Amino acid sequence: MKKIQILGMGCAKCNSLYAAAEAAAKELGLEYEMEKISDIEKITEMGVMMTPAIAVNGEVKFAGRVPSAESLKKMLSEAK
Amino acid sequence: MFKPVQIFADWLTYSVFGLGSGTLAGGAVNFFVFDTIKIFLLLAGIIFAVSMLRTFLPPAKVREIILKKSRFSGHLWAAALGIITPFCTCSAIPLFLGFVQTGIPLGVTFSFLVASPMINEVALIMLFGMFGFKIAALYALSGYVIAVVSGLIIGRLGLEHLLEGFDQSKRIKNAVFGTEMSWGERSAFAVEYTKDILKTVWPYVLIGIGIGAWIHGYVPENFLARWAGADKWYAVPLATLVGIPLYSNAAGVIPLVSALTEKGVAMGTTLAFMMAVTGLSLPEFLILRRVMKLKLLFVFFGIVGAGIVFTGFLFNFVMR
């Protein structure tokens, strides 16, 4: 089970990252769970300074950009 | 460098559209075609280069650099790094907290916070394209000085107690850089970013250049000098005030302002106006309200605003 976390305070890019990550996880046939983190304290605590960011099981993978579908898939399949 | 563009614009205006080269319409159309192509070429090329550079300097790395500097050079570095770090209101808060909570002094953080939106690549490219190198450089330099000085002043005032809305005792230690990017990913990021920016600014650029071209062709020379010339004391503060609500539309505002300058608005007034457009923005104000008390926001706006007005007067005085 992978917990995919999208960090952001609700800007347009956060939503597109959310959709892209979910699409990638579905395509890979992963067992996953999506979580939106919009609490700023939590975001900075995780060390993120540029939103949107994506983390898997608490580990930040990309910050400040919406990565391509390909790199998202690659990251998701490799993430522990 | 833009000779082929001028040749194309001439051909389009005078041969294809059949407008006379001495006529008002001919002048306006030629100006519009030439400027539009030139600006879009500049925007695409330079934004791509800058965003490539950015992939090497994510904010977490910027923070590391600033943290290692002494207090004074911290201001110099923060303002310089602010120039190349993109500023968007949706990232302003995590950036701000990421700085303050790792122990970067409030004043140094403000130097960064002032430089980042004010000296951005779109504004600089537009200024370079419409006014030339000298004005773009003057703009960047005075924006830089304002950022350093306002940060120094805010730091001196000791206003840390005016922060709110987050737990100040918490200190973040580790910075997340995200996954290391390959060259392919870097250029993909840069292409994506360039497309994003162009997508947002193109209507403003077209409208701005369109109105600018009309003014260029139809409004008499020095028409505005009577109201906004260098000898009018109220022009600079007024321009600064008018610029505040026009946030983030630098792309559309600059061509317009360039045409107005041609018709007699003094250069310092123009610069002050531009700085107010980019450096003092209401959305930023509202977003920052979540982490600081109103009083600190007013101090911040007041100091930066005063710096802008001062710069405007200075240039009007020097360049008269």
Interface residues (C-beta under 8 A of the other chain):
Chain A: G8 M9 C11 K13 C14 I40 E41 I43 T44 E45 M46 G47 V48 M49 M50 T51 A53 V60 K61 F62 A63 G64 R65 V66 P67 S68 S71 M75
Chain B: P58 P59 A60 R63 C88 C90 S91 I93 P94 L95 L97 G98 F99 Q101 F166 D167 K170 I172 N174 A175 V176 G178 T179 E185 A188 F189 E192 Y193 R290
